[in-house]
Amino acid sequence: MITLEKIVSSNLEMLKSQEAELLKSLNFVQKARKLFEEQNDRPRRGRKPKAYSTPLTSPKAERGRGARKGSHLSNIMGVLKQKGKPLPSGELISALFKQQKKDKNITHYRQLIYPTLTQAYKKGVLKLKDGKVHLSA
């Protein structure tokens, strides 16, 4: 026969096992929270957020950004300045191809340069007139 004492003792055992499981879960959650808090306090790696400036604060912002040293655009502008006259894009790419040593395939090199030329036309850094690339000054 089931007595009240057996029911109470089985309930107590069940509650103790549930308490142990809950304590285990709580311990896991506390460790995870501590880990995330520690990671949140560390300085972040990777790219820093961009600092945007308004034209009112910086007169340099109106001029736009120039070509970085060693970029395709700076190389293009260097060849155009060196020649002193507008060049067809084919001659420009041939001159650039002769200057560099990394890429051995001119077809592949053209595929790298044409998007740079297109972006430069869109930004107004270079102009294309009569099939020749001009520096916009």
C-alpha positions in Angstrom: 0.0 0.0 0.0 1.2 3.5 -0.9 1.6 5.6 2.2 1.7 9.3 2.5 5.3 9.0 3.6 6.3 7.3 0.4 4.6 9.9 -1.7 6.3 12.7 0.1 9.7 11.0 -0.1 9.3 10.4 -3.9 8.2 14.0 -4.4 11.2 15.2 -2.4 13.6 13.0 -4.5 12.0 14.4 -7.7 12.3 18.0 -6.5 16.0 17.4 -5.5 16.8 16.0 -9.0 15.0 18.9 -10.6 16.9 21.3 -8.4 20.2 19.7 -9.4 19.3 20.0 -13.1 18.3 23.6 -12.6 21.5 24.4 -10.8 23.5 22.8 -13.6 21.7 24.9 -16.1 22.1 28.1 -14.0 25.8 27.4 -13.7 26.0 27.0 -17.5 24.1 30.3 -18.1 26.2 32.2 -15.6 29.5 31.0 -17.3 28.1 31.9 -20.7 27.1 35.4 -19.5 30.5 35.9 -17.9 32.2 34.9 -21.1 30.1 37.3 -23.2 30.6 40.1 -20.8 34.4 39.6 -20.9 34.4 39.6 -24.7 32.3 42.7 -24.8 34.8 44.5 -22.6 37.8 43.6 -24.9 38.7 46.0 -27.6 37.3 44.8 -30.9 39.5 43.4 -33.7 39.1 44.1 -37.4 38.1 47.3 -39.1 37.4 50.4 -37.2 34.1 52.1 -37.8 34.4 54.9 -40.4 34.3 58.4 -39.1 32.2 60.4 -41.5 32.9 64.1 -41.8 30.6 66.8 -43.1 31.7 69.3 -45.8 31.2 72.1 -43.3 33.9 70.6 -41.0 36.4 69.6 -43.6 37.2 71.5 -46.8 39.2 68.5 -47.9 35.9 66.5 -48.2 34.8 68.6 -51.1 37.8 67.8 -53.2 37.3 64.1 -53.0 39.8 61.4 -52.2 42.8 61.1 -54.4 44.3 57.8 -55.6 46.2 55.7 -53.1 49.9 55.2 -53.9 50.3 51.9 -55.7 46.7 51.5 -56.8 45.6 50.9 -60.3 44.1 54.4 -60.5 47.4 56.1 -59.3 49.3 54.1 -61.9 46.9 55.1 -64.6 47.2 58.8 -63.6 51.0 58.4 -63.5 51.2 57.1 -67.0 48.8 59.8 -68.3 50.9 62.5 -66.6 54.1 61.0 -67.9 52.9 60.9 -71.5 51.5 64.4 -71.2 48.7 63.7 -73.7 45.5 61.7 -73.8 45.9 58.0 -74.7 43.5 55.4 -76.1 42.7 52.8 -73.4 44.5 50.0 -75.2 47.8 52.0 -75.3 47.3 53.0 -71.7 46.8 49.4 -70.6 49.8 48.2 -72.6 52.0 50.8 -70.9 50.7 49.8 -67.5 51.2 46.1 -68.3 54.9 46.8 -69.3 55.5 48.6 -65.9 54.2 45.8 -63.7 55.9 42.4 -63.2 53.3 40.3 -61.3 50.7 39.5 -64.0 52.0 37.7 -67.1 48.7 37.6 -69.0 47.6 40.9 -70.6 44.1 39.7 -71.1 43.7 39.0 -67.4 45.4 42.4 -66.6 42.9 44.2 -68.8 40.1 42.6 -66.8 41.6 44.2 -63.7 42.1 47.6 -65.2 38.8 48.2 -67.0 36.7 48.3 -63.9 39.1 50.9 -62.4 38.8 53.0 -65.5 35.0 52.8 -65.4 34.9 53.9 -61.8 37.3 56.7 -62.5 34.9 57.9 -65.3 31.9 57.8 -63.0 33.7 59.7 -60.3 35.0 62.3 -62.7 38.7 61.7 -62.1 39.2 60.7 -65.7 37.3 61.5 -68.9 36.8 59.6 -72.1 36.7 61.8 -75.2 37.0 60.6 -78.8 38.1 57.2 -77.6 41.0 58.6 -75.6 41.5 58.8 -71.8 42.0 62.3 -70.5 42.9 63.6 -67.0 40.2 65.8 -65.7 41.8 68.9 -64.3 
